[in-house]
């Protein structure tokens, strides 16, 4: 096991980009994917990260919290690539809302269809029955954040009469549900590993066209 190291600076504990935190999250991801959530131990994660187990617990109070941090990082990766304006910003008359949704959809698919993301989701599905906290952490840090973010954007579109979205949260769920269609299912089943950009674009175009048709302003 890695030897004990000096007390970490407070800023490293709190920073989402702290080097030790990054090492722990990367190590935990690898261990979870290799052994599954139930068989993964904090000792093995600490060894792989090159830190002490005490340091792992100082950053993350439990294995569930550590897994949630992995999902949060994935969600941040997803949201950082979105070109859509923040929901609080007013919509300019020149805003191409169709392109905004297409950009968000493309980034979403590129993230969730990536091999590491698919593998991580399989871990959640395989072990969530035995570890309900795993499923809760996954949904809270991933889908719930994405839905909230898109819901805020749709609310602003409705306010500015760009689209008709009386229930932004439900519409956000519908949007992501349409993206997680046949291509996503085939990826989860190992029938379509590493989809091409052309395949992703086809899904994006179909989903966005159907979404816009269903939310066209009166």
C-alpha positions in Angstrom: 0.0 0.0 0.0 1.2 3.5 -0.7 2.9 5.2 2.3 1.3 8.0 4.3 2.1 11.4 2.8 2.1 14.9 4.4 -1.2 16.6 5.1 -2.7 18.1 1.9 -3.2 21.8 1.5 -6.8 22.8 2.1 -7.1 24.2 -1.5 -6.2 20.7 -2.9 -9.0 19.1 -0.9 -11.5 21.6 -2.3 -10.3 21.9 -5.9 -12.0 19.9 -8.5 -8.7 20.0 -10.5 -6.4 19.2 -7.6 -3.7 16.8 -8.7 -4.3 14.3 -6.0 -8.0 14.4 -6.4 -7.6 13.9 -10.2 -5.3 10.9 -9.5 -7.8 9.3 -7.1 -10.7 9.8 -9.5 -8.7 8.3 -12.4 -7.6 5.4 -10.3 -11.1 4.7 -9.0 -12.5 4.8 -12.5 -10.0 2.1 -13.6 -10.6 0.0 -10.5 -14.4 0.2 -10.8 -14.2 -0.8 -14.5 -11.8 -3.7 -13.8 -13.4 -5.2 -10.7 -16.9 -3.8 -10.5 -18.2 -1.5 -7.8 -18.8 -4.2 -5.1 -15.3 -5.8 -5.4 -13.4 -2.5 -5.7 -11.7 -1.6 -2.5 -10.4 1.8 -1.2 -7.1 0.1 -0.6 -6.7 -0.8 -4.3 -7.8 2.6 -5.4 -5.3 4.3 -3.0 -2.5 2.0 -4.3 -3.3 2.7 -7.9 -3.5 6.5 -7.2 -0.2 6.4 -5.3 -1.7 8.0 -2.2 -2.7 6.7 1.2 -6.1 5.4 2.0 -6.5 8.2 4.5 -6.1 10.7 1.7 -8.8 9.0 -0.4 -11.2 9.2 2.6 -10.2 12.8 3.2 -11.3 13.7 -0.3 -14.2 11.3 -0.5 -15.9 10.1 2.6 -17.1 6.8 1.1 -16.9 4.6 -2.0 -20.3 5.9 -3.1 -19.1 9.5 -2.8 -16.1 8.6 -4.9 -18.2 7.0 -7.6 -20.5 10.0 -7.6 -17.4 12.2 -8.2 -16.5 10.2 -11.2 -20.0 10.8 -12.6 -19.9 14.5 -11.8 -16.6 14.7 -13.7 -18.3 13.1 -16.7 -21.2 15.5 -16.4 -18.9 18.5 -16.2 -17.2 17.1 -19.3 -20.6 17.0 -21.0 -21.7 20.5 -19.9 -18.3 22.1 -20.7 -18.7 21.2 -24.3 -22.1 22.7 -24.8 -22.2 25.8 -26.9 -25.6 26.8 -25.7 -25.8 30.1 -23.7 -26.5 30.0 -20.0 -30.2 29.9 -19.2 -30.0 33.3 -17.5 -28.8 35.1 -20.7 -31.5 36.7 -22.9 -32.0 35.2 -26.3 -30.8 37.4 -29.2 -33.0 37.5 -32.3 -30.2 36.0 -34.3 -29.9 32.9 -32.0 -30.1 29.7 -34.0 -32.0 27.6 -31.4 -32.0 24.5 -33.7 -28.2 24.6 -33.9 -28.0 25.1 -30.1 -29.9 21.9 -29.6 -27.9 20.1 -32.2 -24.7 21.1 -30.6 -25.9 20.0 -27.2 -27.2 16.7 -28.6 -23.9 16.0 -30.5 -21.8 16.6 -27.4 -24.2 14.5 -25.3 -23.9 11.5 -27.7 -20.1 11.9 -28.1 -19.8 11.7 -24.3 -22.2 8.9 -23.4 -21.2 6.7 -26.4 -17.5 6.9 -25.6 -16.2 3.5 -24.6 -15.3 4.5 -21.0 -18.8 6.0 -20.5 -20.5 2.9 -21.8 -18.3 0.7 -19.6 -19.1 2.8 -16.5 -22.8 2.7 -17.2 -22.7 -1.1 -17.4 -21.1 -1.1 -14.0 -24.0 0.9 -12.6 -26.6 -1.3 -14.2 -24.9 -4.5 -13.1 -24.5 -3.5 -9.5 -27.3 -1.0 -8.7 -29.6 -3.7 -7.4 -27.1 -4.7 -4.7 -25.9 -1.1 -4.1 -28.8 1.3 -4.5 -26.6 4.1 -3.4 -24.7 3.6 -6.6 -27.7 4.2 -8.7 -28.8 7.2 -6.7 -25.3 8.7 -7.0 -25.2 8.1 -10.7 -28.6 9.7 -11.3 -28.0 12.6 -9.0 -24.7 13.5 -10.5 -25.4 12.7 -14.1 -28.9 12.6 -15.7 -30.4 15.0 -13.0 -27.8 17.7 -13.7 -28.1 17.4 -17.5 -31.9 17.6 -17.3 -31.8 20.6 -15.0 -29.4 22.4 -17.3 -31.4 21.8 -20.4 -34.6 22.5 -18.6 -33.4 26.0 -17.7 -32.4 26.6 -21.3 -35.8 25.4 -22.6 -37.6 27.6 -20.0 -35.8 30.6 -21.5 -36.7 29.5 -25.0 -40.3 29.3 -24.0 -40.2 32.7 -22.3 -38.8 34.3 -25.4 -41.4 32.4 -27.6 -38.6 30.6 -29.5 -40.3 27.3 -28.6 -43.5 26.3 -26.8 -42.3 24.4 -23.7 -44.9 24.5 -20.9 -43.1 21.8 -18.9 -39.3 22.4 -19.4 -38.2 19.5 -17.2 -40.4 16.9 -18.9 -39.3 18.2 -22.3 -35.7 17.9 -21.3 -36.2 14.3 -20.3 -37.9 13.7 -23.6 -35.0 15.2 -25.5 -32.4 13.0 -23.8 -34.7 9.9 -24.1 -34.8 10.4 -27.9 -31.0 10.6 -28.0 -30.7 7.4 -26.0 -32.3 5.3 -28.7 -31.3 2.3 -30.8 -27.7 3.4 -31.4 -27.2 3.8 -27.6 -28.8 0.4 -26.9 -26.6 -1.3 -29.5 -23.5 0.3 -27.9 -24.5 -1.0 -24.4 -25.0 -4.5 -25.9 -21.7 -4.4 -27.6 -23.3 -4.5 -31.1 -22.0 -1.1 -32.2 -18.8 -0.1 -30.5 -17.4 3.3 -31.2 -20.1 4.8 -33.5 -19.0 7.0 -36.3 -19.7 10.8 -36.4 -22.1 10.1 -39.3 -24.1 7.7 -37.2 -24.2 10.2 -34.3 -25.2 13.0 -36.6 -28.1 11.0 -38.0 -29.4 10.4 -34.5 -29.0 14.1 -33.6 -30.8 15.4 -36.7 -33.7 13.0 -36.2 -34.1 13.8 -32.5 -33.8 17.5 -32.9 -36.2 17.6 -35.8 -38.8 15.6 -33.8 -38.3 17.8 -30.7 -38.7 21.1 -32.6 -41.8 19.8 -34.3 -43.4 18.8 -31.0 -42.5 22.2 -29.4 -43.2 24.6 -32.3 -44.6 27.9 -31.0 -48.3 28.4 -31.7 
